[in-house]
Amino acid sequence: VSRVLVTGAGGFIGRHTLRPLLEAGHDVHAVSTRLGAGDGAPDVEWHHSDLLADPGGVVARVAPERLLHLAWYAEPGRYWTAPENIRWVEATLALVRSFAAANGTRAVLSGSCAEYEWGLPGRCVEGSTPLRPATLYGSAKNATREVVEAAAGHLGISAAWGRIFFLYGPGEDRRRLVASVASALLNGERAATSSGTQRRDFLHVADVGAAFAALVDSDVSGAVNVASGEGRSLREVIEAIGREAGRPDLLDIGARPSPPGDPDEILADVTRLGEEVGFRPRISLAEGLAQTVAWWREQARPQ
Amino acid sequence: VSRVLVTGAGGFIGRHTLRPLLEAGHDVHAVSTRLGAGDGAPDVEWHHSDLLADPGGVVARVAPERLLHLAWYAEPGRYWTAPENIRWVEATLALVRSFAAANGTRAVLSGSCAEYEWGLPGRCVEGSTPLRPATLYGSAKNATREVVEAAAGHLGISAAWGRIFFLYGPGEDRRRLVASVASALLNGERAATSSGTQRRDFLHVADVGAAFAALVDSDVSGAVNVASGEGRSLREVIEAIGREAGRPDLLDIGARPSPPGDPDEILADVTRLGEEVGFRPRISLAEGLAQTVAWWREQARPQ
């Protein structure tokens, strides 16, 4: 049981880390730039802070023993190439330095499948699949990981790096795949997608949050894929949403071209997450999509 | 002809970049934290600034068109593992962002042979030798390079990254190999070294400085080895210093163990530097060591 500081705590993933951390008995402190981010999480102590402006301030005030750093620039459509990624490298390194200076001992940070070289056959395996990011976002994450990993021992902390693959769930930004298809169908609109032959590893955001909470409590260091281990084609996912929404007729699969350079497969090996961290996802894709579509149905209902 | 800002301009390498940049016709602005760093360089405009405290300030004031960033933590014996490396990643990225924001167009930064995986046979080649740093210093440099390289296009700048190998010359810190052996012998002291079978690529610091000045004026992007292309054993170098100093009798080669993990060879392929940048070293190792020993002889003479 420790004092844990969670950054990005008001974000899509961050919100799902708070309950598991509380249930593990931690004293949970949450940072968010969003006003009202703490609504509905009364057992958490919220701190309103802009990590880009002052990465170390909140760490110095809270003096957390453990750090879960999820905050990053994540604007859909822009985050792959935005220069904001550079500022988040800087802020993340400053945050980790401050954490060590305040006698913190365990840091968990969020990475991405975008660190791996894409287009190779097979699943991405930590420590063996080449790290050759195709995007500024992937390079910024990979570079941050490299420094934190090399520095951890010198700073006297243990550090893990959860590499997020594809995720979905209630509350997702409407510009992202599952959210856009579900909200379109439930609003009676046509959903035009690419042919969807690309295979991806999807994990429900509540499982992603729980996996990060488990990483905070483990002593595993280095990179760990945070994923389901199951590959599904985007077409399967889109068709499942169509069925759950009761509007498969509104799907127009193949109406759009695939994004240029989109790899055929981005799949995860989850041996480390399962065997070393001891985390196994609780929500199957079928269940998770049903629950997500139900949530979007609530949103679509006229108020 | 451009306004060029040089960081680390008062340092061992930085001092040797100023004359070549002036000779190329540039308007040279130099940053240093050392007071009196500008003595003897009257055609250069000096700025006293601490880049760690305010990386963007001097860039905003000078608004340089080109940036040569050499400043980094370089305390002999400590820089391989010091947490200061993390702060220099942050400061360097902030500096590059500020430079792009001030409409700079060409940035040259200093990397290191420590970015490469050591212990592989053959010369290190940019773009093909694996980047697997063995030290925090190497990881910090490599991570900085990765972000700058991925960001350059998005920031609207062209960026090159000069990877420095081994260097020597007048004014070197006495804790480094050539300086320590030369100053010991000229003070009539015994110089105990390892067996010196390790092979390295040495380049005179004036050539290193001139190579960086050439990079500023080239449009080559990405990593470029800054080295001679010639491998010499440390023993050859030590023995040459003994001869030049006239005191081979004071050498005690093999009296010390090699540092643990010290690789047999760290050698550079210099095809890019020679053919793409068009730079060829002017000072042979024999000449350079003679001149360096002569300089140390001046220092050793009772004042």
Interface residues (C-beta under 8 A of the other chain):
Chain A: T81 A82 P83 N85 I86 R87 V89 E90 L93 A94 V96 R97 A100 P133 T135 L136 G138 S139 A140 N142 A143 T144 E146 V147 E149 A150 A151 H154 L155
Chain B: T81 A82 P83 N85 I86 R87 V89 E90 L93 A94 V96 R97 A100 P133 T135 L136 G138 S139 A140 N142 A143 T144 E146 V147 E149 A150 A151 H154 L155
